Amino acid sequence: MRTEGIPASDVRSRIAAETADDVPWNRVLNSICTEPHPLGVEMSAAAAHTNLGDVRIFRGSKRIERKAVQLLLDLLGNPEGSGNLVSGGTEANLIAMLVARESARARGRLTDRPEVVVSSTVHFSFTKVFGLLGLTPVVVPVDEALRLPADEVARRITEHTIAVVATAGSSEFGVVDAVDEIGPVVSPHEIHLHVDAATGGFIIPFARELGRDLPQFDFSVEGVDSITIDPHKYGLVSVPAGAILFRGAQDAGKFAFDSFFIDTPTHHTFLGTRPGGAAVATYAVLEHLGHSGFLEITRTNYDVTDHLVNGLRAAGYEMFIEPELNIVVATLPNAAKISERLESWGWIVSTSKRFVETLRLVVARHVTRAMVDEFIPVLDRARKEVEAEVAAR
Ligand SMILES: Cc1ncc(COP(=O)(O)O)c(C=O)c1O
């Protein structure tokens, strides 16, 4: 740190210079997080001084957090449930797995080698979580539709199983597991069923209403005990805003840690000091947009997704998988090289380590039809250049 500070104007210009090469949203096609809603940004900035780790001081922020959680519980069909806002999907999944373990302990079915049944496409946040909590993943290969098959889940449940994780919107493919088939399979065993809807939580309820053929994934499905949903993804709230929701009114309380001090409430999240701004922004955006606002945003996202798919097909590309949500995966030989070329021209796409001949494009609020129309010829140019280079070798 400097002995003498520098003027605020200099700090501003230094930060502006450093962030000048951050990629503008109109060149971003790989991100599930999007340009946040301006009202959320405004409210979050206004609450930048607040800390939900100290709710004796920030009582209003705490009340707002409870209201935001209630809105999310209502959205996912469980007004009587419980939950907390957290830093994102990773923390939500961590808390879900810890509660699953405590529930197994309370039921007297926690063995010396607790296992969790997951699909081969489960989000990598679970790898972190399993390492931290000492849980053993039992990995079920996905079927041809890239879904976790319910009958295979049934076969993998043993005395060691403490939880099953289904995904409602995989981040690689946007595939929604058949939670409505997995729930009834898991439910008779008294095993915790967690649904990771970090990506799909703000899409599926509205997409179903718009007539898209997607399975039910929320608390209306028998056996679903907890759900991760991320306001900072398709909820349009600024980072960091995640949420973990539980079926039972007391379940969120199973992750509970006391502080040193009298009159200080127990912590129910992994973070201690945590941003009240995230709660305020989440509440603001959900209340402002309301159901009809999210329905319209979802309608637009699907319109742009369909436009992208049609445009790619018209240009000769094939889909690796039919898109269910707003994630488009096309077959593309030399995908990594093409992605590099696109990045050198300012466009960000993603390519898979596992399915190396695929290109993944994410449609979020900032992606428009005009952006798609601009992108496809650029993709074509990158593809042709790379193909010519590969052929010349
Ligand atoms: C399905 C799924 N789960 C979990 C996560 C992790 O969320 P976060 O990055 O907010 O911790 C993601 C992130 O993309 C995701 O798509």
The ligand as an ORCA input file, in Angstrom:
! r2SCAN-3c Opt
* xyz 0 1
  C     -26.282    -25.813    -12.490
  C     -25.303    -24.959    -11.737
  N     -25.047    -25.235    -10.447
  C     -24.187    -24.501     -9.732
  C     -23.528    -23.436    -10.284
  C     -22.543    -22.653     -9.452
  O     -23.045    -21.381     -9.221
  P     -22.096    -20.182     -8.729
  O     -21.092    -19.992     -9.810
  O     -23.054    -19.054     -8.577
  O     -21.481    -20.582     -7.450
  C     -23.757    -23.114    -11.629
  C     -23.045    -22.005    -12.270
  O     -23.122    -21.781    -13.451
  C     -24.683    -23.890    -12.374
  O     -24.952    -23.618    -13.661
*
